């Protein structure tokens, strides 16, 4: 027997959303992954590094998943529930979690790290990254690209203006890195398929990724959610497309 709209929405509305673990969506949504394998890439680099900084670590899940941490490994995070989760996850592994507001300056001295990593940062302060990198050090980051999952965004908010759709373009990241004095040595971009299999997955996603539909609540969008539920029931999964890019930039020796 198919679960009702109210059941699906109520379950998703009650699910905890702290951290950056999306396992609640297993069996409810699918997301194609970038071909470069970010966690494997940073795992290889961190294993060879001496001092590593992970900016905007979320709940620390990605950093905790690498095979071996550097002798000095530090992570920053701004959201208190994520700080708590990252601390519990990373401290036993020997990494330090620093509460940071994601505003310049980073709370570290110059030339402090030979590797800086960041997965899906909300903001990127290139001058600060360049400052804390040691000469010859590397910044390696997977980032959300332009108009990512905008099928969902525009379903609830309507068509977005060009300046919003084109924000977070990899060319802008390239220009920002070079303006800060870094040499971009790798830049890759991919468009990937995402499917939401039920309306609960959409509710959970929008509760967790809060900048997609700012101010999202079930109550505010209940009618639109119900329409989408009926669409999924009649036509199958709601398909969207994520955009991702990988950027590697090096500080001149």
N, C-alpha and C positions, 0 to 999 in steps of 0.2 A: 504494500500500500504506500503510495506516494506521500511524503511528508508535506504538511500544509505550509503555506506562506508564513503564518504566525509562528509555527514551531521553528522553522528554519531561522527566521529573523531573531526570535527570542534567544535561541542558542548562541547565535553569532554575537548578539549584543551583550551576552553575559561572559563571553570568553575573555580571558586575560590577554592583554596586548603588550605587556612589557617585553623588552628585549627585541632582538631582530631574528627570532626563530619563527619561521612560517610553517612549521610542521602541522599546525592545526588545519591547514588547507590541504593536507594529503587526502586524496580521494575527492576533493571538492574543487580543485583548480589545478591547472598544469601550466608550467612556464618553461619554455625552451631556454637553455643555458648558453652563454657565449662560448664560442669554440676554444678560446684561449685558456679556460680553466683558471680563474683568478686565485682560488685558494691554493692550488698546486704551485702556481707561479710564485706567490709570496712565500709559501713554505720553503721553496728552494732558496730564495734570497735570504729569508730570515735565518735559515740554518747556517749561512755563511757570514752573517753580519755580526758585529760586535755590540752596537747600540741601535735599537729599533724603536720608532715611535709609530703607533697606530692611532690616527686622528679620527674622532667620531666613531669609536669602536662599537657603538650600540650596546648590546648585552654581552659583547666579547666573544660571541659564538665563532666568528670566522677566525679570529686570532687564536682561540683555544683549539681550533681544529688543525693547526699546522703541526708537523711531526716534532719539531724541536725549536724552542724559543732561543733568542740571542741571550748572551750573558746579562745584558741590560735590555729589558723590554718594558716599555711604558705605553699605556693607552690613555687617551682622553675621551671624556664623554660629558654631555651637559644635562641630560634628562635624568632626574633623580631615580626613577625606577630602573632605568638602564644602568646607572652608576652602581646601584646596589647589586643588580644581577651580574654585571661585569666583575665587580669586586669578588663576589662569591665564586665565580667561575675561574678568574685569572690569578688571584692571589695564591691559590695552592700550586699553580704552575710556575710561580716565581715572577710574574709580571705585576707591575704597579699600575693602579688605576688612579688617574688624576681628574678631579672635577674641574671642568673648564667650560666657560660660557660660549665657546665657539665664536669668540670675537677676538681680534688682535689686542695685545700680543699673546702668542703662545707662552705658557709659563715655564720656559726653558731658555737657557743661555744660547749664544751663537755657537754654531759648529758642533752641536751636541750629539747628532745622530748621523750614522753613515747610511741608514735606510729609513725612509718615512713611507708608510703605506696608509691607504684609506679606501674603504669600500663604500660607495654611494654617499659621499659627503654631501651635506645640504649646501654648504658654502665652502669655497676654496680660497684661502688667503695666500696667494702665491708669494708675496714678499716675505711672509712669516715662514713659509716652507723653505724658501731659499735661505733665510737667516739661520734656521736651526739645523740645516743640513751641513755636514762637514764637507770641505773641499773634496771633490770626487764622489760625493754621496749621491744617492738616487732616491727619487720619489716615484712610487709605482702605485697606480690607483685605477680601480674600475669605477666608472661614474655613470649616472643616469643621463641619457642623451635627450635631445629635443622631442617634445610631443609624445613622451613615453606614456603608454596606457591612456592616451587621450580619447579613445573610444569611450572609456568609462567616464573620464572628466567631462566630456562634452555631452554625454547622455544626461548628466545631472545639471550641468552649468550652461549648456548651449555652446555654440561655436565660439572659440577663443580667438582673440586678435593675433595677427601675425607675430607681433613682438613676444607674445607668450608662447606661441607654438615653436618659435625658433630659439627660445632661450635654452641655455645649457648645450649649445652646439660645440662639438669637439674643436672646431676652428677657433672658437673663443678661448678654450682652454689652452690651445697651442699658443695663441697670442699672449695670454696671461703669463704662461710659464716663461716665454722668451723675454717678456717685459721685465720679469723679476730676475733675469740674468741666468736662467736655466737653459740647457740645451735639450730639446725634445728629440729623443732617440727612437721612440716607438709611439705610434698612434693608430689604433684600429677601431672600427665602428661596425656594429651589427644591429639589424632589426630582427626581433625574435617574436614568436607567436605565444600568446597567453590565452588560456581558456578558463572561464568561470562556469563551473558545472551546475551550481545552484545559487540562489539569491543570498544564502548565508555566506558564501565565499565573498561576494561583493561587499556585504556589510562588514565582515571582518577586515577585509583589505582596506576599506575606507576608514575604519576606526584605527587601524594600525599605521597607515601611511597618511597622516593627517593633513599633509599639504596638498593632496590631490584634490579634494573637495573641502576647502576650509569651512569649518563650522558644521561639518556633517554630523547629523544625528538621525536615528531611525525615525523619530517623530517628525522632524522637519521634512524628510523626503519619503515618508511612508507611501504616498500615492504613486510616486515615481518608482519606488522599489517594487510595489505590487505590479505595476505595468511590466517591469523588467522580469519579474518572476513568471508572469504569464507568457512573456515572450520566450524565455528559456524552456518552459514546459512545452510550448508548442513547436519551437524551432530547433532546440538543442542548445549547446553551450554558447555563451556570449563571448565572442572572440575579440581580443584586443591585441595590440602589438607594443612590446617594450622596446626601447632603444638603449643600447649600452655602448660605452667606449672605454678602451684601455689606453692610458697615457703613461709613458715612462719619460721622466725628465732627469737630467743629471747636472749637478753643480760642477762647474769647471774646477779642475784640480789647481 
